[in-house]
Amino acid sequence: MKQSAGSRRHLPSSPFNQPAQEASPVESFDAGDRVSHDQFGLGRVIAVEGDNDAVLIDFAGRQGRILRPYSKLTKL
């Protein structure tokens, strides 16, 4: 049988030694805010549901409900 070489050590530059990155803060929206969406384009927030759990947005006559996290939505 083979003998174990011992415990493995990771190099100081190893990606496994990196601390976990903090999640970016979730952006909050208010009614009337101008926004941009990667797929739907420019729009205006009509309503905010709950504690910023979802936003209702008017994209030039087409309405869309975007849920948290707003990864593709940015406030202008």
N, C-alpha and C positions, 0 to 999 in steps of 0.2 A: 504494500500500500504506500501511497505517497503521503508524506507528512506536510502539514499545512505550513506555509511560509510565514505565518503570523498574521496579525491584523493589518489591514490595508491602511495606508496613510495617503491622504490627499495632499497634493501640492498646494502651497499658499495661493497660487494663481488659478486653482481649480474652480470651475463654475459651481461646484457643489458647496463651496465655502461661502458663497455670496449670501448676504442676508436677504430675506424676503422683501420685495418691494411693497410699499404701502399702496393701497388702492387710491386712485385719484378721487378727489371729492366729487360727489354728484352735483351737477349744476342745478340750480333752482330757477324756475321760470314763473313769471307773472303774466296775467292777462294783458295783452297789448304788446308784448315783447316781439321784436322781429327776430326770426330764426332762419337758419339755413340747414337743409337736410341733404345728405349725399345723394339720395335717390330722387326725392320729390322737389328739391330746389328751395326757393325762397318762400317764406310764409309768415303768418302772424298768429301768435297764441290767442285762442279764443277763450279757453277755460283751462283751469288746473284742477285735477281731481285728487281728492284725498290730501295727503301730506306730500305733494309733488310725486305721487305714484304714477300718474299719467297726465299727459297734456293733450288737449284737442287743438289742432292747428288747421288754419285755412291756407291752403296752397293754391292761390289764384282760382277760387271757386270750388276746389276739390278739398274736402275735409279729411283729415287723418288723425288717428288717435295713436300717440307714441307712448309706449310704456318705458319705465325706468329699467335699466340704465340707458341713458340717452347717448349711446356710442356714436351714432351718425348724425346727431343734432347739435348745432352750435348756436349760441346766442350772438346776435350781431350788435 
